[in-house]
Amino acid sequence: MAIRTYGTMGVDWERRIDFDRLRRERLDRIKKLLAESELGAVLCFDMNNVRYITSTHIGTWAQDKISRFTLLPQNDEPILWDFGSAAKHHRIYCDWMGERSRAGIPLMRGAMTPEMGRSEDVARKIRIELEARGLHKEPLGVDVVEPPVLFALQKEGINVVDGQQLLSNAREIKTQDEISLLTHSAGMVDAAYYELYKAMKPGMRENDAVALVAKTLYEMGSEYVEGVNAISGERCSPHPHVFSDRVMRPGDPVFYDILHSYMGYRTCYYRCFAIGSASHALVDAYKRCRDYLDASIQLIKPGRTTAEVAAVWPKAQEFGFPDEEAAFALQMGHGIGLAIWEKPMISRLVSLDHPHEIKPGMVFALETFWPATDGWSAARIEEEIVVTETGHEVITRFPAEQLLVAGAPFVTVTGTLPTVRETEAPTPNPEVKEMIAKAARAEAQTPVGARK
C-alpha cells in the first residue's frame, strides 16, 4: 500500500492534500498541452473543465446548466465569466483569480430567448479577449457549447474547433493530490457500504437504500451524491441502470453503484450482495463476474494497452446480447476524476481496434457483470485502480472477493440455515416422498365413483 489516507482537516503537523499545489499543477498541465497544440485558446463551458482550469465551484446545481465559462489563451492566465454574484465572491475568496473573475450570463440552456442577445454578448466577450492577445485568427477549441453561442462565435469570425480532446488529455493523468482526493472519495463509499450492509434485510426498498447511502455520504462531507443505482431481484438482469421502490425479499440478489464526489473527485463503485441467502446460480455468477474483474485488474500496469484488458472480457454473445453496442458498459473500464467517465475508455466495442497505452497516474474504474443461469439474477462488481510506476493499487476496499450475504442468519430449531440455499423448498425428504406415494396408492385403490 503506497497511497495514504488522510483526515478531512488541514493541520500544521502533517503534510496532507495540498490544494495550492493541486490548483497549480492542474493549470500547468493544461497550459503545457495547449502550448503544444495548434490552438490559440480553449473556451470551456463544461463545469468539470472550468473547475480544472480555474479551481472555482458554485455548487452542483449548476452542473448541467452550461451557465459558466472560462477562456484560457496561449501563454496567459484563465479568464472566468461566472453566475452573477459568484464572480464577486471569487474575487474576494479566490485570490488566484482576482479581477479575472467576471460576471457573464449566456443562454441558460435556452431559457433566455435569441432576441435577448446573450449568445452575441458571450461571443463578443471572447472576441475582445482574443483580439487583445493577437489570437483571434487562431483556432479556438471549445468543449461543449449551445448551438446559438457556437453560431455567434463563428459570426464574429472565430474558427471554432474541438477542444474537448485537449481537456480530456490533460485530465487523463492525475496529480498526486488528485489521486489523494479520489482515494478519500472511495474511502467514504467504503463506509457507506458498511452502513448499507448492516441495514439490508427483507422489506427494505431500493429507494430506502439510496436514502441511507446519501445520508451517510453527505454527513461525511460529500459534495454531490450523483446517483445510487440500487438494483434487486429480477431487476438485476438485464441491468436497468436506475433504482426503484422494489421491496427486497429473502434470496434476492442486489447490487449497487455509488457515484458521488468529494472536492469534485468522483467514485464509480459497484458492490453485489444477497439478502438472507444466495442461490447456487447467483454464487456461480458472482465467481464468474469476479474472475473477469480480477483478470482485467492484473493487466493494469504501465506499458499494457486497453485492448489487452478488453480482450479478457467475454464477447457480448456469450452473455445474452447480440453485439457489443447492446452490451456496452456491462464489461467496461473508464478513467475517473472530476467526471465519472474520463479517458481512456475500455470496452470491446472500441478498445480492440483502438488500443490506448496505460500510463502511471491514470485512475481507472473496472466493472464486470454476469447473468445467472436462473434467468433473472446477476452479479455486478467494480473496483477503482491507480496505475503506479510499477503496477497498480486498488483503492476501493469494501470486501468483494466473495459474495456477501446481508440480513442473515436465519435460525431454526436445528441450527442456522445455510447462506447458500434455493428460494424454493429443497428436494422432498423421505417422509414427504412416502406421504406422496401413500396418497397415490390409496387413490388408485378407490373406485372412480367413490372418489370425492
Backbone hydrogen bonds in HBPLUS format (Angstrom, degrees):
<---DONOR---> <-ACCEPTOR-->    atom                        ^
c    i                          cat <-CA-CA->   ^        H-A-AA   ^      H-
h    n   atom  resd res      DA  || num        DHA   H-A  angle D-A-AA Bond
n    s   type  num  typ     dist DA aas  dist angle  dist       angle   num
A0022-LEU N   A0018-ASP O   2.92 MM   4  6.20 151.5  2.00 145.3 154.4     1
A0023-ARG N   A0019-PHE O   2.96 MM   4  6.15 165.0  1.98 148.2 150.4     2
A0024-ARG N   A0020-ASP O   3.03 MM   4  6.20 166.9  2.05 148.3 152.2     3
A0025-GLU N   A0021-ARG O   2.83 MM   4  5.89 170.0  1.84 156.3 158.9     4
A0026-ARG N   A0022-LEU O   3.08 MM   4  6.10 160.1  2.12 148.4 153.5     5
A0027-LEU N   A0023-ARG O   3.18 MM   4  6.29 169.0  2.19 148.9 152.1     6
A0028-ASP N   A0024-ARG O   2.88 MM   4  6.01 159.8  1.92 148.6 155.2     7
A0029-ARG N   A0025-GLU O   3.05 MM   4  6.05 149.7  2.14 137.5 144.8     8
A0030-ILE N   A0026-ARG O   3.26 MM   4  6.62 163.3  2.29 152.9 155.2     9
A0031-LYS N   A0027-LEU O   2.94 MM   4  6.08 157.4  1.99 151.9 159.2    10
A0032-LYS N   A0028-ASP O   2.98 MM   4  6.09 156.1  2.04 144.8 150.5    11
A0033-LEU N   A0029-ARG O   3.16 MM   4  6.44 165.4  2.18 149.4 152.6    12
A0034-LEU N   A0030-ILE O   2.90 MM   4  5.98 153.4  1.97 145.3 153.2    13
A0035-ALA N   A0031-LYS O   2.90 MM   4  6.10 157.1  1.95 147.9 153.8    14
A0036-GLU N   A0032-LYS O   3.10 MM   4  6.37 140.8  2.26 142.4 152.7    15
A0037-SER N   A0034-LEU O   3.06 MM   3  5.10 153.7  2.13 102.9 111.3    16
A0040-GLY N   A0139-PRO O   2.82 MM  99  5.59 170.0  1.83 155.7 159.1    17
A0074-GLN N   A0040-GLY O   2.91 MM  34  5.59 145.5  2.03 163.5 152.3    18
A0141-GLY N   A0041-ALA O   2.97 MM 100  6.28 162.4  2.00 160.6 155.4    19
A0042-VAL N   A0072-LEU O   2.99 MM  30  5.31 152.6  2.07 135.4 143.0    20
A0072-LEU N   A0042-VAL O   2.87 MM  30  5.31 166.0  1.89 158.6 163.4    21
A0043-LEU N   A0141-GLY O   2.69 MM  98  6.08 159.7  1.73 166.4 173.6    22
A0143-ASP N   A0043-LEU O   3.33 MM 100  6.86 146.9  2.45 157.3 163.5    23
A0044-CYS N   A0070-THR O   2.88 MM  26  5.34 164.8  1.90 157.4 161.7    24
A0070-THR N   A0044-CYS O   2.97 MM  26  5.34 150.9  2.06 143.7 153.1    25
A0049-ASN N   A0046-ASP O   3.03 MM   3  5.34 118.8  2.42 106.1 120.6    26
A0050-VAL N   A0046-ASP O   2.89 MM   4  6.16 158.3  1.94 157.9 165.2    27
A0051-ARG N   A0047-MET O   2.93 MM   4  6.09 155.7  1.99 143.2 149.4    28
A0052-TYR N   A0048-ASN O   2.95 MM   4  6.13 154.8  2.02 140.9 148.3    29
A0053-ILE N   A0049-ASN O   3.03 MM   4  6.19 157.4  2.08 149.3 153.5    30
A0054-THR N   A0050-VAL O   2.89 MM   4  5.88 167.8  1.90 152.4 156.6    31
A0055-SER N   A0051-ARG O   2.74 MM   4  4.57 143.9  1.86 127.5 134.9    32
A0062-ALA N   A0059-GLY O   3.24 MM   3  6.14 164.5  2.27 120.0 123.4    33
A0063-GLN N   A0060-THR O   3.06 MM   3  4.97 166.0  2.08 106.9 110.5    34
A0065-LYS N   A0062-ALA O   3.19 MM   3  5.20 173.0  2.19 113.7 115.1    35
A0069-PHE N   A0081-TRP O   3.10 MM  12  5.44 167.2  2.12 153.8 157.8    36
A0081-TRP N   A0069-PHE O   2.82 MM  12  5.44 171.6  1.83 175.2 177.4    37
A0071-LEU N   A0079-ILE O   2.88 MM   8  5.25 153.9  1.95 149.5 157.6    38
A0079-ILE N   A0071-LEU O   2.88 MM   8  5.25 156.4  1.94 146.7 154.4    39
A0080-LEU N   A0100-ARG O   2.87 MM  20  6.10 168.2  1.88 163.3 167.4    40
A0102-ARG N   A0080-LEU O   2.77 MM  22  6.01 170.1  1.78 159.5 163.0    41
A0082-ASP N   A0102-ARG O   2.67 MM  20  6.12 156.6  1.72 160.8 165.5    42
A0104-GLY N   A0082-ASP O   3.04 MM  22  5.43 157.6  2.09 151.3 147.2    43
A0086-ALA N   A0083-PHE O   3.01 MM   3  5.49 159.1  2.06 141.3 136.9    44
A0087-ALA N   A0084-GLY O   3.19 MM   3  6.11 151.8  2.27 123.9 127.9    45
A0089-HIS N   A0085-SER O   3.05 MM   4  6.39 159.2  2.10 152.2 158.4    46
A0090-HIS N   A0086-ALA O   2.94 MM   4  6.22 157.0  1.99 151.8 156.9    47
A0091-ARG N   A0087-ALA O   3.17 MM   4  6.48 151.5  2.25 142.1 149.4    48
A0092-ILE N   A0088-LYS O   3.18 MM   4  6.51 139.8  2.35 143.8 154.0    49
A0092-ILE N   A0089-HIS O   3.09 MM   3  5.23 129.6  2.35  98.2 111.5    50
A0093-TYR N   A0089-HIS O   2.88 MM   4  6.11 167.6  1.89 160.0 163.3    51
A0094-CYS N   A0090-HIS O   2.67 MM   4  4.76 152.0  1.75 134.5 140.6    52
A0097-MET N   A0094-CYS O   2.89 MM   3  5.67 164.9  1.91 124.7 129.8    53
A0098-GLY N   A0094-CYS O   3.26 MM   4  6.56 163.2  2.29 151.8 156.1    54
A0100-ARG N   A0097-MET O   3.07 MM   3  5.45 155.1  2.14 137.4 136.0    55
A0101-SER N   A0098-GLY O   3.21 MM   3  6.07 153.1  2.28 123.1 125.2    56
A0112-MET N   A0107-LEU O   3.00 MM   5  5.00 161.0  2.03 154.6 151.5    57
A0111-ALA N   A0108-MET O   3.14 MM   3  5.33 163.5  2.17 108.8 113.7    58
A0116-MET N   A0113-THR O   2.99 MM   3  5.80 162.6  2.02 127.8 133.4    59
A0117-GLY N   A0114-PRO O   3.07 MM   3  5.87 170.1  2.08 124.4 127.6    60
A0121-ASP N   A0117-GLY O   3.07 MM   4  6.27 148.2  2.17 143.9 153.0    61
A0122-VAL N   A0118-ARG O   3.02 MM   4  6.28 159.3  2.06 151.1 155.1    62
A0123-ALA N   A0119-SER O   3.02 MM   4  6.28 169.9  2.03 153.5 156.1    63
A0124-ARG N   A0120-GLU O   2.88 MM   4  6.01 154.0  1.95 144.7 151.9    64
A0125-LYS N   A0121-ASP O   3.03 MM   4  6.23 159.3  2.07 147.6 152.7    65
A0126-ILE N   A0122-VAL O   3.11 MM   4  6.43 160.0  2.15 154.2 159.0    66
A0127-ARG N   A0123-ALA O   2.91 MM   4  6.14 162.6  1.94 151.0 156.1    67
A0128-ILE N   A0124-ARG O   3.00 MM   4  6.15 162.8  2.03 153.7 157.2    68
A0129-GLU N   A0125-LYS O   3.28 MM   4  6.54 161.1  2.32 145.7 149.9    69
A0130-LEU N   A0126-ILE O   3.00 MM   4  6.23 160.1  2.04 154.0 159.8    70
A0131-GLU N   A0127-ARG O   2.87 MM   4  6.00 163.6  1.90 153.0 157.7    71
A0132-ALA N   A0128-ILE O   3.05 MM   4  6.18 155.2  2.12 144.5 151.0    72
A0133-ARG N   A0130-LEU O   3.08 MM   3  5.31 144.0  2.22 102.7 113.1    73
A0135-LEU N   A0130-LEU O   2.81 MM   5  4.81 165.9  1.83 147.6 143.7    74
A0134-GLY N   A0131-GLU O   3.07 MM   3  4.91 163.4  2.10 103.7 108.9    75
A0138-GLU N   A0135-LEU O   3.03 MM   3  5.23 157.2  2.09 108.7 116.0    76
A0140-LEU N   A0159-ASN O   2.81 MM  19  5.96 170.6  1.82 160.6 162.5    77
A0161-VAL N   A0140-LEU O   2.87 MM  21  5.88 166.3  1.89 145.9 147.3    78
A0142-VAL N   A0161-VAL O   3.01 MM  19  6.33 156.5  2.06 160.4 161.5    79
A0163-GLY N   A0142-VAL O   2.91 MM  21  4.45 160.8  1.95 125.9 119.4    80
A0149-VAL N   A0146-GLU O   2.95 MM   3  5.47 126.2  2.25 116.9 130.6    81
A0150-LEU N   A0146-GLU O   3.10 MM   4  6.40 159.9  2.14 155.1 161.4    82
A0151-PHE N   A0147-PRO O   2.91 MM   4  6.18 164.3  1.94 160.1 163.4    83
A0152-ALA N   A0148-PRO O   2.99 MM   4  6.13 150.7  2.08 138.4 146.5    84
A0153-LEU N   A0149-VAL O   2.91 MM   4  6.16 155.1  1.98 151.9 158.0    85
A0154-GLN N   A0150-LEU O   3.05 MM   4  6.34 160.6  2.09 151.2 156.3    86
A0155-LYS N   A0151-PHE O   2.90 MM   4  6.13 147.3  2.01 142.6 152.1    87
A0156-GLU N   A0152-ALA O   3.10 MM   4  6.37 133.7  2.32 138.3 149.4    88
A0156-GLU N   A0153-LEU O   3.12 MM   3  5.17 132.2  2.36  95.4 108.3    89
A0158-ILE N   A0153-LEU O   3.18 MM   5  5.62 158.4  2.22 151.0 147.2    90
A0157-GLY N   A0154-GLN O   2.91 MM   3  5.14 155.0  1.98 109.1 114.3    91
A0167-LEU N   A0163-GLY O   3.38 MM   4  6.75 161.0  2.42 152.1 156.1    92
A0168-SER N   A0164-GLN O   2.90 MM   4  6.15 155.1  1.97 148.6 156.7    93
A0169-ASN N   A0165-GLN O   2.82 MM   4  5.98 152.7  1.89 147.1 153.9    94
A0170-ALA N   A0166-LEU O   3.05 MM   4  6.32 150.4  2.14 141.6 149.6    95
A0171-ARG N   A0167-LEU O   3.01 MM   4  6.23 160.3  2.05 151.2 155.6    96
A0172-GLU N   A0168-SER O   3.08 MM   4  6.03 117.7  2.48 136.8 150.8    97
A0174-LYS N   A0361-GLY O   2.86 MM 187  5.10 170.8  1.87 127.3 129.3    98
A0179-ILE N   A0175-THR O   3.02 MM   4  6.34 158.2  2.07 153.3 158.7    99
A0180-SER N   A0176-GLN O   3.04 MM   4  6.28 149.7  2.13 138.4 146.8   100
A0181-LEU N   A0177-ASP O   2.98 MM   4  6.19 154.7  2.04 144.7 150.8   101
A0182-LEU N   A0178-GLU O   2.91 MM   4  6.17 157.2  1.96 150.3 156.7   102
A0183-THR N   A0179-ILE O   2.93 MM   4  6.09 152.4  2.01 144.5 152.2   103
A0184-HIS N   A0180-SER O   2.95 MM   4  6.18 157.4  2.00 146.1 152.1   104
A0185-SER N   A0181-LEU O   2.90 MM   4  6.06 158.0  1.95 146.1 152.5   105
A0186-ALA N   A0182-LEU O   2.99 MM   4  6.21 155.7  2.05 143.8 149.9   106
A0187-GLY N   A0183-THR O   2.93 MM   4  6.18 150.4  2.01 145.0 153.7   107
A0188-MET N   A0184-HIS O   3.08 MM   4  6.42 142.5  2.22 146.5 155.4   108
A0189-VAL N   A0186-ALA O   3.05 MM   3  5.16 121.7  2.40  97.1 111.7   109
A0190-ASP N   A0186-ALA O   2.96 MM   4  6.39 144.5  2.08 146.0 156.9   110
A0191-ALA N   A0187-GLY O   3.26 MM   4  6.61 154.4  2.33 142.9 147.2   111
A0192-ALA N   A0188-MET O   3.04 MM   4  6.39 149.2  2.14 139.4 148.4   112
A0193-TYR N   A0189-VAL O   2.86 MM   4  6.07 160.4  1.90 155.4 158.7   113
A0194-TYR N   A0190-ASP O   3.12 MM   4  6.45 144.9  2.25 140.8 150.6   114
A0195-GLU N   A0191-ALA O   3.11 MM   4  6.46 160.7  2.15 152.4 155.9   115
A0196-LEU N   A0192-ALA O   2.94 MM   4  6.15 154.9  2.01 146.1 153.9   116
A0197-TYR N   A0193-TYR O   2.78 MM   4  5.90 158.8  1.82 148.2 153.5   117
A0198-LYS N   A0194-TYR O   3.12 MM   4  6.37 157.0  2.18 147.8 152.9   118
A0199-ALA N   A0195-GLU O   3.15 MM   4  6.29 140.3  2.32 138.5 149.0   119
A0199-ALA N   A0196-LEU O   3.08 MM   3  5.08 124.5  2.40  94.8 109.5   120
A0200-MET N   A0196-LEU O   2.97 MM   4  6.04 145.8  2.09 158.6 164.7   121
A0204-MET N   A0201-LYS O   3.14 MM   3  5.85 166.6  2.16 140.5 143.1   122
A0203-GLY N   A0248-MET O   2.87 MM  45  5.44 166.5  1.89 149.6 150.9   123
A0248-MET N   A0204-MET O   2.81 MM  44  5.57 169.6  1.82 156.2 159.4   124
A0208-ASP N   A0205-ARG O   3.03 MM   3  5.07 127.5  2.32  96.5 110.8   125
A0209-ALA N   A0205-ARG O   3.16 MM   4  6.59 152.4  2.24 150.8 157.4   126
A0206-GLU N   A0246-ARG O   2.99 MM  40  5.73 145.3  2.11 149.6 160.0   127
A0210-VAL N   A0206-GLU O   3.07 MM   4  6.45 151.9  2.15 146.4 154.6   128
A0211-ALA N   A0207-ASN O   3.02 MM   4  6.20 156.8  2.07 141.8 147.1   129
A0212-LEU N   A0208-ASP O   3.00 MM   4  6.29 156.7  2.06 148.2 154.2   130
A0213-VAL N   A0209-ALA O   3.02 MM   4  6.25 164.5  2.05 152.4 156.0   131
A0214-ALA N   A0210-VAL O   2.98 MM   4  6.18 167.0  1.99 152.6 156.4   132
A0215-LYS N   A0211-ALA O   2.93 MM   4  6.08 163.1  1.96 150.2 154.9   133
A0216-THR N   A0212-LEU O   2.97 MM   4  6.15 166.0  1.99 151.0 154.8   134
A0217-LEU N   A0213-VAL O   2.95 MM   4  6.14 168.9  1.97 156.9 159.7   135
A0218-TYR N   A0214-ALA O   2.93 MM   4  6.03 168.3  1.95 153.4 157.2   136
A0219-GLU N   A0215-LYS O   3.01 MM   4  6.07 157.7  2.07 147.6 153.8   137
A0220-MET N   A0216-THR O   3.14 MM   4  6.33 131.8  2.38 136.6 148.9   138
A0220-MET N   A0217-LEU O   3.07 MM   3  5.04 131.1  2.32  94.8 108.4   139
A0222-SER N   A0217-LEU O   2.90 MM   5  5.29 160.8  1.94 141.1 139.7   140
A0221-GLY N   A0218-TYR O   3.11 MM   3  5.11 156.4  2.17 100.4 107.8   141
A0223-GLU N   A0261-SER O   2.85 MM  38  5.61 159.6  1.89 158.4 163.5   142
A0261-SER N   A0224-TYR O   2.86 MM  37  5.30 136.2  2.05 138.4 151.6   143
A0226-GLU N   A0259-LEU O   2.81 MM  33  5.43 116.4  2.21 130.6 148.6   144
A0227-GLY N   A0259-LEU O   3.13 MM  32  5.19 156.2  2.18 146.3 144.2   145
A0259-LEU N   A0227-GLY O   2.91 MM  32  5.19 168.1  1.92 171.0 167.0   146
A0229-ASN N   A0257-ASP O   2.88 MM  28  4.88 151.8  1.96 144.5 147.6   147
A0257-ASP N   A0229-ASN O   3.00 MM  28  4.88 134.9  2.21 120.5 133.7   148
A0231-ILE N   A0255-PHE O   2.92 MM  24  5.43 167.7  1.94 165.3 169.2   149
A0255-PHE N   A0231-ILE O   2.86 MM  24  5.43 154.4  1.93 156.4 162.8   150
A0235-ARG N   A0232-SER O   3.07 MM   3  5.60 145.4  2.19 139.5 139.1   151
A0233-GLY N   A0253-PRO O   2.83 MM  20  5.32 146.1  1.94 161.3 160.3   152
A0236-CYS N   A0233-GLY O   3.08 MM   3  5.89 168.2  2.10 123.7 126.6   153
A0252-ASP N   A0249-ARG O   3.03 MM   3  5.58 154.9  2.10 143.8 143.0   154
A0251-GLY N   A0275-ILE O   2.69 MM  24  5.33 164.4  1.72 172.3 166.6   155
A0275-ILE N   A0252-ASP O   2.88 MM  23  5.31 155.2  1.94 153.1 160.8   156
A0254-VAL N   A0273-PHE O   2.95 MM  19  5.30 149.2  2.05 146.7 143.9   157
A0273-PHE N   A0254-VAL O   2.75 MM  19  5.30 160.2  1.78 158.2 165.3   158
A0256-TYR N   A0271-ARG O   2.92 MM  15  5.56 156.3  1.97 158.9 166.7   159
A0271-ARG N   A0256-TYR O   3.02 MM  15  5.56 141.8  2.17 144.1 154.4   160
A0258-ILE N   A0269-TYR O   3.13 MM  11  5.36 163.4  2.16 125.4 128.2   161
A0267-THR N   A0260-HIS O   2.92 MM   7  5.57 119.5  2.30 150.1 162.5   162
A0262-TYR N   A0265-TYR O   2.92 MM   3  5.20 154.0  1.99 134.5 137.4   163
A0265-TYR N   A0262-TYR O   2.97 MM   3  5.20 162.4  2.00 118.0 116.8   164
A0266-ARG N   A0337-GLY O   2.90 MM  71  5.73 168.7  1.91 163.0 161.1   165
A0274-ALA N   A0404-LEU O   2.99 MM 130  6.44 140.3  2.15 150.3 160.0   166
A0406-ALA N   A0274-ALA O   2.81 MM 132  6.11 163.0  1.83 175.6 177.5   167
A0276-GLY N   A0406-ALA O   2.63 MM 130  5.69 168.4  1.64 172.8 176.7   168
A0278-ALA N   A0419-THR O   2.69 MM 141  6.13 154.7  1.75 153.2 159.2   169
A0421-ARG N   A0278-ALA O   2.90 MM 143  5.94 135.7  2.10 134.0 147.2   170
A0283-VAL N   A0279-SER O   3.05 MM   4  6.36 162.5  2.08 152.3 157.0   171
A0284-ASP N   A0280-HIS O   2.97 MM   4  6.18 159.9  2.01 149.4 154.5   172
A0285-ALA N   A0281-ALA O   2.96 MM   4  6.17 154.9  2.02 142.6 150.0   173
A0286-TYR N   A0282-LEU O   2.84 MM   4  6.02 158.4  1.88 153.3 158.8   174
A0287-LYS N   A0283-VAL O   3.08 MM   4  6.33 160.6  2.12 147.4 151.9   175
A0288-ARG N   A0284-ASP O   3.08 MM   4  6.34 160.1  2.12 148.7 153.8   176
A0289-CYS N   A0285-ALA O   2.90 MM   4  6.09 162.8  1.93 151.5 156.5   177
A0290-ARG N   A0286-TYR O   2.81 MM   4  6.01 160.2  1.85 153.9 159.3   178
A0291-ASP N   A0287-LYS O   2.87 MM   4  6.02 155.0  1.93 147.7 154.5   179
A0292-TYR N   A0288-ARG O   3.11 MM   4  6.38 161.9  2.15 151.4 154.9   180
A0293-LEU N   A0289-CYS O   3.12 MM   4  6.36 155.8  2.18 143.1 150.1   181
A0294-ASP N   A0290-ARG O   2.80 MM   4  6.03 167.1  1.82 156.9 159.9   182
A0295-ALA N   A0291-ASP O   2.96 MM   4  6.08 157.1  2.01 147.7 153.8   183
A0296-SER N   A0292-TYR O   3.16 MM   4  6.39 156.1  2.22 143.4 149.0   184
A0297-ILE N   A0293-LEU O   2.93 MM   4  6.21 155.6  1.99 152.8 160.3   185
A0298-GLN N   A0294-ASP O   3.08 MM   4  6.25 157.7  2.13 148.1 152.7   186
A0299-LEU N   A0296-SER O   3.11 MM   3  5.30 144.3  2.24 101.8 112.2   187
A0300-ILE N   A0297-ILE O   3.02 MM   3  5.39 165.7  2.04 114.9 119.4   188
A0304-ARG N   A0301-LYS O   3.20 MM   3  5.97 166.6  2.22 142.3 146.2   189
A0303-GLY N   A0358-ILE O   3.01 MM  55  5.69 155.1  2.08 161.4 155.9   190
A0358-ILE N   A0304-ARG O   2.85 MM  54  5.54 168.3  1.86 157.6 155.2   191
A0309-VAL N   A0305-THR O   3.39 MM   4  6.82 152.9  2.47 143.5 150.3   192
A0306-THR N   A0356-HIS O   2.89 MM  50  5.27 145.3  2.01 137.7 148.8   193
A0310-ALA N   A0306-THR O   2.97 MM   4  6.20 170.5  1.98 152.4 154.6   194
A0311-ALA N   A0307-ALA O   2.98 MM   4  6.01 143.6  2.11 142.7 152.2   195
A0312-VAL N   A0309-VAL O   3.24 MM   3  5.88 155.6  2.30 114.9 120.6   196
A0313-TRP N   A0310-ALA O   3.13 MM   3  5.56 157.8  2.18 112.4 119.3   197
A0318-GLU N   A0315-LYS O   2.93 MM   3  5.44 151.3  2.01 114.7 123.6   198
A0319-PHE N   A0316-ALA O   3.17 MM   3  5.81 162.1  2.21 115.3 120.5   199
A0321-PHE N   A0316-ALA O   3.07 MM   5  5.09 159.1  2.12 136.9 134.2   200
A0327-ALA N   A0323-ASP O   3.23 MM   4  6.54 137.7  2.42 140.7 152.5   201
A0328-PHE N   A0325-GLU O   3.34 MM   3  5.01 164.5  2.37  98.3 102.0   202
A0330-LEU N   A0327-ALA O   3.19 MM   3  5.98 163.0  2.22 143.7 146.5   203
A0332-MET N   A0367-GLU O   2.91 MM  35  5.39 168.4  1.93 159.6 163.3   204
A0367-GLU N   A0332-MET O   2.80 MM  35  5.39 171.0  1.81 168.3 169.7   205
A0333-GLY N   A0346-ILE O   2.84 MM  13  4.48 148.4  1.94 136.4 137.3   206
A0346-ILE N   A0333-GLY O   2.63 MM  13  4.48 161.8  1.66 142.4 136.2   207
A0334-HIS N   A0365-ALA O   2.97 MM  31  5.47 146.0  2.09 143.9 154.7   208
A0365-ALA N   A0334-HIS O   2.80 MM  31  5.47 146.1  1.92 150.4 161.2   209
A0335-GLY N   A0342-GLU O   2.95 MM   7  4.36 135.3  2.15 141.4 131.7   210
A0335-GLY N   A0344-PRO O   3.16 MM   9  5.49 124.0  2.49 124.3 138.9   211
A0342-GLU N   A0335-GLY O   2.86 MM   7  4.36 142.9  2.00 122.0 121.0   212
A0336-ILE N   A0363-VAL O   3.03 MM  27  5.95 138.7  2.21 150.9 152.6   213
A0337-GLY N   A0339-ALA O   3.06 MM   2  5.16 173.3  2.06 154.1 155.1   214
A0350-VAL N   A0347-SER O   3.19 MM   3  5.74 137.2  2.38 110.3 118.2   215
A0351-SER N   A0347-SER O   2.75 MM   4  5.43 155.8  1.81 162.4 171.0   216
A0354-HIS N   A0350-VAL O   3.03 MM   4  5.98 133.9  2.25 143.0 156.8   217
A0362-MET N   A0359-LYS O   3.26 MM   3  6.05 157.2  2.31 141.0 142.2   218
A0361-GLY N   A0387-VAL O   2.92 MM  26  5.51 171.2  1.93 148.4 146.1   219
A0387-VAL N   A0362-MET O   2.88 MM  25  5.38 170.7  1.89 167.0 165.2   220
A0364-PHE N   A0385-ILE O   2.76 MM  21  5.11 158.8  1.81 158.2 159.6   221
A0385-ILE N   A0364-PHE O   2.72 MM  21  5.11 157.6  1.77 145.4 153.3   222
A0366-LEU N   A0383-GLU O   2.86 MM  17  5.52 164.3  1.88 166.6 169.5   223
A0383-GLU N   A0366-LEU O   2.99 MM  17  5.52 152.8  2.07 153.2 160.0   224
A0368-THR N   A0381-ILE O   3.00 MM  13  5.70 158.0  2.05 160.9 168.1   225
A0381-ILE N   A0368-THR O   3.18 MM  13  5.70 155.6  2.24 146.9 154.1   226
A0370-TRP N   A0379-ALA O   2.96 MM   9  5.36 152.8  2.03 147.8 151.2   227
A0379-ALA N   A0370-TRP O   2.92 MM   9  5.36 162.7  1.95 148.5 153.0   228
A0372-ALA N   A0377-SER O   2.86 MM   5  5.41 172.2  1.86 140.8 140.1   229
A0375-GLY N   A0372-ALA O   3.31 MM   3  6.05 169.6  2.32 117.8 120.4   230
A0395-ILE N   A0384-GLU O   2.90 MM  11  5.71 161.6  1.94 148.7 154.9   231
A0386-VAL N   A0393-GLU O   2.82 MM   7  5.21 169.2  1.83 153.3 154.1   232
A0393-GLU N   A0386-VAL O   2.87 MM   7  5.21 142.8  2.01 144.1 154.8   233
A0388-THR N   A0391-GLY O   3.05 MM   3  5.14 148.7  2.15 111.7 119.6   234
A0417-LEU N   A0410-PHE O   2.78 MM   7  5.59 172.0  1.79 171.6 174.4   235
A0412-THR N   A0415-GLY O   2.76 MM   3  5.11 168.7  1.77 139.9 143.0   236
A0415-GLY N   A0412-THR O   3.17 MM   3  5.11 161.7  2.20 102.0 107.6   237
A0432-VAL N   A0429-ASN O   3.08 MM   3  5.44 119.9  2.46 108.5 122.3   238
A0433-LYS N   A0429-ASN O   3.08 MM   4  6.37 163.4  2.11 158.5 163.7   239
A0434-GLU N   A0430-PRO O   2.95 MM   4  6.16 154.2  2.02 146.4 153.1   240
A0435-MET N   A0431-GLU O   3.01 MM   4  6.28 152.2  2.09 143.9 151.4   241
A0436-ILE N   A0432-VAL O   3.02 MM   4  6.32 159.5  2.07 153.6 157.9   242
A0437-ALA N   A0433-LYS O   2.95 MM   4  6.21 162.8  1.98 149.2 154.1   243
A0438-LYS N   A0434-GLU O   2.81 MM   4  5.91 160.8  1.85 151.2 156.6   244
A0439-ALA N   A0435-MET O   3.01 MM   4  6.17 159.7  2.05 146.3 151.5   245
A0440-ALA N   A0436-ILE O   3.00 MM   4  6.22 152.9  2.07 145.2 153.0   246
A0441-ARG N   A0437-ALA O   2.97 MM   4  6.24 154.3  2.04 149.6 155.9   247
A0442-ALA N   A0438-LYS O   3.01 MM   4  6.23 164.4  2.03 150.5 154.7   248
A0443-GLU N   A0439-ALA O   3.00 MM   4  6.12 155.5  2.06 144.3 151.0   249
A0444-ALA N   A0440-ALA O   3.02 MM   4  6.19 151.1  2.11 141.3 149.0   250
A0445-GLN N   A0441-ARG O   3.09 MM   4  6.35 140.3  2.26 144.8 154.8   251
A0446-THR N   A0443-GLU O   3.29 MM   3  5.33 151.5  2.38  98.8 107.1   252
A0450-ALA N   A0447-PRO O   2.97 MM   3  5.31 140.7  2.13 107.5 119.3   253
A0451-ARG N   A0448-VAL O   3.26 MM   3  5.53 161.4  2.30 108.0 113.6   254
